[in-house]
Amino acid sequence: MATYLDFENKIKQIEEEILVAKSRADDHAVEILEKKLQKEVEKTFKNLNDYQKLQLARHPDRPYALDYIRGLLTDAYELHGDRHFDDDKAIVCYLGYIGEQKVMVIGEQKGRGTKNKLMRNFGMPSPEGYRKALRCARMAEKFNIPILMLVDTPGAYPGLGAEERNQSEAIAKNLYEFSTLKVPTISVVIGEGGSGGALAISVADKLAMMRYSVYAVISPEGCAAILWNDPAQAETAANSLKITAEALKDLNLIDDVIEEPLIGAHKQKENAIQALGDYFLNTLEELKQQTVAQRLERRYEKLMNLGSFAEGKK
């Protein structure tokens, strides 16, 4: 059963009316209602605030990493384990083909349903997950295979066991190691990109975001708790943090925005998956025109310029 957010209630009502009209085989009514639906979608989704975009990024029906992997990859083979401690199921790694291009895909998977969410730890990776990601990235480098990373996590797992196994060191090592990979790397925020948990698989030649994804140093709830001691102020925080794709593109903190369907990836999953696949293949062709030395130099320059600004004249 589809899940609707508060601001989608009018859309829900029209879609229910369309189903009733179809059950009556009333084609004329269906045609009128579909036009009405299109206008309502445009009215609603062209005027979203940042908090509403955050809600879409967290939408339970939104495509997760495995949805993209299963929709894009052929001859897919999953790789397991970090060869040190465990196989963290919050990180998934697949080797396969997108079209005729061999690729290594590394993604953060949240999971659906209580049992699956627990198995995936709600998409919060532990150190062994980031070490698995690095192991698979190094394998891809060894065989000259491009890497696609899919970011979707509220943050790295903050539990005692994760800290005992050096969570911060695992993230920091990934930041360093991914910056030196000699193969083309593309990272896409597909939903929620939270703090160091997202950064650990975000260092790439190209960093893109889906239209309704978010990317932040802290969750709006966490920000509100710190600034106002009131998590209920999350909407105010979200509208102030500049966490949306458009805002981050304007600040030159990401490279591209992938135009998922206006109504959201949760309503038109196949179109969203196709949009991401097309972006990957087109961007990869662009990166292949550069030498390894050029890619490494541009990657380094991009990282060094993050957060830089120039004061305007008074």
LINCOR-V900398 format. One record per residue. N is the residue number from 1. RES is the residue in three letters. PSI is psi in degrees with one decimal (none if undefined). Layout:
n:N res:RES psi:PSI
n:N res:RES psi:PSI
//
This chain:
n:1 res:MET psi:133.7
n:2 res:ALA psi:145.8
n:3 res:THR psi:132.8
n:4 res:TYR psi:137.4
n:5 res:LEU psi:166.3
n:6 res:ASP psi:-42.2
n:7 res:PHE psi:-1.3
n:8 res:GLU psi:8.4
n:9 res:ASN psi:-39.6
n:10 res:LYS psi:-37.2
n:11 res:ILE psi:-42.1
n:12 res:LYS psi:-45.1
n:13 res:GLN psi:-44.5
n:14 res:ILE psi:-40.9
n:15 res:GLU psi:-36.1
n:16 res:GLU psi:-37.7
n:17 res:GLU psi:-36.7
n:18 res:ILE psi:-41.3
n:19 res:LEU psi:-40.4
n:20 res:VAL psi:-44.2
n:21 res:ALA psi:-39.9
n:22 res:LYS psi:-37.2
n:23 res:SER psi:-24.1
n:24 res:ARG psi:0.2
n:25 res:ALA psi:34.7
n:26 res:ASP psi:84.9
n:27 res:ASP psi:-35.8
n:28 res:HIS psi:-43.8
n:29 res:ALA psi:-38.8
n:30 res:VAL psi:-44.3
n:31 res:GLU psi:-44.2
n:32 res:ILE psi:-44.2
n:33 res:LEU psi:-35.7
n:34 res:GLU psi:-36.1
n:35 res:LYS psi:-40.3
n:36 res:LYS psi:-39.9
n:37 res:LEU psi:-43.9
n:38 res:GLN psi:-42.7
n:39 res:LYS psi:-39.0
n:40 res:GLU psi:-38.5
n:41 res:VAL psi:-46.3
n:42 res:GLU psi:-42.6
n:43 res:LYS psi:-41.4
n:44 res:THR psi:-50.1
n:45 res:PHE psi:-12.2
n:46 res:LYS psi:-1.5
n:47 res:ASN psi:33.2
n:48 res:LEU psi:140.4
n:49 res:ASN psi:174.8
n:50 res:ASP psi:-33.9
n:51 res:TYR psi:-36.8
n:52 res:GLN psi:-36.3
n:53 res:LYS psi:-35.0
n:54 res:LEU psi:-41.9
n:55 res:GLN psi:-39.3
n:56 res:LEU psi:-38.6
n:57 res:ALA psi:-30.2
n:58 res:ARG psi:5.3
n:59 res:HIS psi:129.6
n:60 res:PRO psi:-20.3
n:61 res:ASP psi:-1.8
n:62 res:ARG psi:142.7
n:63 res:PRO psi:133.6
n:64 res:TYR psi:179.4
n:65 res:ALA psi:-44.6
n:66 res:LEU psi:-28.2
n:67 res:ASP psi:-43.1
n:68 res:TYR psi:-42.5
n:69 res:ILE psi:-46.7
n:70 res:ARG psi:-27.7
n:71 res:GLY psi:-23.6
n:72 res:LEU psi:-37.5
n:73 res:LEU psi:140.2
n:74 res:THR psi:156.9
n:75 res:ASP psi:41.4
n:76 res:ALA psi:138.6
n:77 res:TYR psi:123.1
n:78 res:GLU psi:139.7
n:79 res:LEU psi:138.6
n:80 res:HIS psi:152.6
n:81 res:GLY psi:152.5
n:82 res:ASP psi:-0.4
n:83 res:ARG psi:17.7
n:84 res:HIS psi:-48.1
n:85 res:PHE psi:-52.4
n:86 res:ASP psi:176.9
n:87 res:ASP psi:101.6
n:88 res:ASP psi:116.0
n:89 res:LYS psi:-0.3
n:90 res:ALA psi:-16.2
n:91 res:ILE psi:127.8
n:92 res:VAL psi:139.8
n:93 res:CYS psi:125.9
n:94 res:TYR psi:139.7
n:95 res:LEU psi:130.8
n:96 res:GLY psi:-158.5
n:97 res:TYR psi:136.8
n:98 res:ILE psi:107.9
n:99 res:GLY psi:-125.1
n:100 res:GLU psi:5.5
n:101 res:GLN psi:119.5
n:102 res:LYS psi:139.7
n:103 res:VAL psi:149.3
n:104 res:MET psi:122.6
n:105 res:VAL psi:127.5
n:106 res:ILE psi:121.1
n:107 res:GLY psi:157.5
n:108 res:GLU psi:127.0
n:109 res:GLN psi:121.6
n:110 res:LYS psi:-41.0
n:111 res:GLY psi:149.7
n:112 res:ARG psi:142.4
n:113 res:GLY psi:149.0
n:114 res:THR psi:-49.2
n:115 res:LYS psi:-44.3
n:116 res:ASN psi:-37.4
n:117 res:LYS psi:-41.4
n:118 res:LEU psi:-41.4
n:119 res:MET psi:-38.5
n:120 res:ARG psi:1.5
n:121 res:ASN psi:37.0
n:122 res:PHE psi:27.4
n:123 res:GLY psi:16.7
n:124 res:MET psi:102.3
n:125 res:PRO psi:150.3
n:126 res:SER psi:174.2
n:127 res:PRO psi:-38.8
n:128 res:GLU psi:-25.9
n:129 res:GLY psi:-45.2
n:130 res:TYR psi:-31.9
n:131 res:ARG psi:-33.9
n:132 res:LYS psi:-43.9
n:133 res:ALA psi:-44.1
n:134 res:LEU psi:-39.8
n:135 res:ARG psi:-43.7
n:136 res:CYS psi:-33.1
n:137 res:ALA psi:-41.3
n:138 res:ARG psi:-35.0
n:139 res:MET psi:-43.7
n:140 res:ALA psi:-40.9
n:141 res:GLU psi:-40.7
n:142 res:LYS psi:-36.9
n:143 res:PHE psi:15.5
n:144 res:ASN psi:48.6
n:145 res:ILE psi:125.6
n:146 res:PRO psi:156.3
n:147 res:ILE psi:131.6
n:148 res:LEU psi:125.2
n:149 res:MET psi:135.7
n:150 res:LEU psi:111.1
n:151 res:VAL psi:126.6
n:152 res:ASP psi:85.6
n:153 res:THR psi:143.9
n:154 res:PRO psi:-13.8
n:155 res:GLY psi:167.4
n:156 res:ALA psi:150.2
n:157 res:TYR psi:124.7
n:158 res:PRO psi:18.4
n:159 res:GLY psi:164.3
n:160 res:LEU psi:-44.9
n:161 res:GLY psi:-40.1
n:162 res:ALA psi:-40.9
n:163 res:GLU psi:-38.3
n:164 res:GLU psi:-29.2
n:165 res:ARG psi:19.6
n:166 res:ASN psi:59.9
n:167 res:GLN psi:-49.4
n:168 res:SER psi:-35.9
n:169 res:GLU psi:-39.0
n:170 res:ALA psi:-42.0
n:171 res:ILE psi:-47.2
n:172 res:ALA psi:-40.3
n:173 res:LYS psi:-40.3
n:174 res:ASN psi:-41.6
n:175 res:LEU psi:-43.2
n:176 res:TYR psi:-49.6
n:177 res:GLU psi:-40.9
n:178 res:PHE psi:-26.7
n:179 res:SER psi:-15.0
n:180 res:THR psi:2.0
n:181 res:LEU psi:138.1
n:182 res:LYS psi:-9.3
n:183 res:VAL psi:157.2
n:184 res:PRO psi:135.9
n:185 res:THR psi:135.0
n:186 res:ILE psi:128.0
n:187 res:SER psi:136.8
n:188 res:VAL psi:125.8
n:189 res:VAL psi:113.0
n:190 res:ILE psi:-15.9
n:191 res:GLY psi:-95.6
n:192 res:GLU psi:120.1
n:193 res:GLY psi:100.6
n:194 res:GLY psi:116.8
n:195 res:SER psi:-147.7
n:196 res:GLY psi:-24.3
n:197 res:GLY psi:-31.5
n:198 res:ALA psi:-40.3
n:199 res:LEU psi:-32.7
n:200 res:ALA psi:-22.2
n:201 res:ILE psi:33.6
n:202 res:SER psi:-13.1
n:203 res:VAL psi:113.1
n:204 res:ALA psi:169.0
n:205 res:ASP psi:-39.3
n:206 res:LYS psi:129.9
n:207 res:LEU psi:118.6
n:208 res:ALA psi:163.8
n:209 res:MET psi:140.3
n:210 res:MET psi:152.0
n:211 res:ARG psi:-43.9
n:212 res:TYR psi:23.2
n:213 res:SER psi:166.2
n:214 res:VAL psi:156.1
n:215 res:TYR psi:116.6
n:216 res:ALA psi:154.7
n:217 res:VAL psi:-22.5
n:218 res:ILE psi:151.9
n:219 res:SER psi:150.3
n:220 res:PRO psi:-35.4
n:221 res:GLU psi:-42.3
n:222 res:GLY psi:-41.0
n:223 res:CYS psi:-45.6
n:224 res:ALA psi:-37.6
n:225 res:ALA psi:-36.3
n:226 res:ILE psi:-47.4
n:227 res:LEU psi:-38.7
n:228 res:TRP psi:1.9
n:229 res:ASN psi:35.3
n:230 res:ASP psi:95.8
n:231 res:PRO psi:-18.4
n:232 res:ALA psi:-13.7
n:233 res:GLN psi:19.3
n:234 res:ALA psi:-37.3
n:235 res:GLU psi:-41.9
n:236 res:THR psi:-42.9
n:237 res:ALA psi:-43.7
n:238 res:ALA psi:-37.7
n:239 res:ASN psi:-5.4
n:240 res:SER psi:-18.6
n:241 res:LEU psi:-13.5
n:242 res:LYS psi:61.9
n:243 res:ILE psi:-3.5
n:244 res:THR psi:164.6
n:245 res:ALA psi:-45.9
n:246 res:GLU psi:-42.9
n:247 res:ALA psi:-42.8
n:248 res:LEU psi:-31.0
n:249 res:LYS psi:-41.9
n:250 res:ASP psi:-30.9
n:251 res:LEU psi:2.8
n:252 res:ASN psi:30.1
n:253 res:LEU psi:-15.7
n:254 res:ILE psi:165.8
n:255 res:ASP psi:-39.9
n:256 res:ASP psi:157.2
n:257 res:VAL psi:125.3
n:258 res:ILE psi:122.7
n:259 res:GLU psi:85.8
n:260 res:GLU psi:166.7
n:261 res:PRO psi:143.8
n:262 res:LEU psi:-39.6
n:263 res:ILE psi:-5.5
n:264 res:GLY psi:149.7
n:265 res:ALA psi:-25.9
n:266 res:HIS psi:-21.5
n:267 res:LYS psi:-25.9
n:268 res:GLN psi:70.9
n:269 res:LYS psi:-43.1
n:270 res:GLU psi:-39.1
n:271 res:ASN psi:-39.2
n:272 res:ALA psi:-42.2
n:273 res:ILE psi:-41.9
n:274 res:GLN psi:-40.1
n:275 res:ALA psi:-41.7
n:276 res:LEU psi:-42.0
n:277 res:GLY psi:-43.0
n:278 res:ASP psi:-41.0
n:279 res:TYR psi:-44.5
n:280 res:PHE psi:-49.6
n:281 res:LEU psi:-41.3
n:282 res:ASN psi:-42.2
n:283 res:THR psi:-36.4
n:284 res:LEU psi:-40.9
n:285 res:GLU psi:-38.3
n:286 res:GLU psi:-43.8
n:287 res:LEU psi:-30.3
n:288 res:LYS psi:-18.4
n:289 res:GLN psi:-11.5
n:290 res:GLN psi:149.0
n:291 res:THR psi:166.2
n:292 res:VAL psi:-44.1
n:293 res:ALA psi:-39.9
n:294 res:GLN psi:-42.6
n:295 res:ARG psi:-44.0
n:296 res:LEU psi:-40.0
n:297 res:GLU psi:-44.8
n:298 res:ARG psi:-35.7
n:299 res:ARG psi:-43.5
n:300 res:TYR psi:-44.7
n:301 res:GLU psi:-40.9
n:302 res:LYS psi:-43.4
n:303 res:LEU psi:-40.1
n:304 res:MET psi:-23.8
n:305 res:ASN psi:-5.6
n:306 res:LEU psi:128.6
n:307 res:GLY psi:-2.7
n:308 res:SER psi:149.9
n:309 res:PHE psi:162.1
n:310 res:ALA psi:132.8
n:311 res:GLU psi:134.6
n:312 res:GLY psi:158.8
n:313 res:LYS psi:142.1
n:314 res:LYS psi:none
//
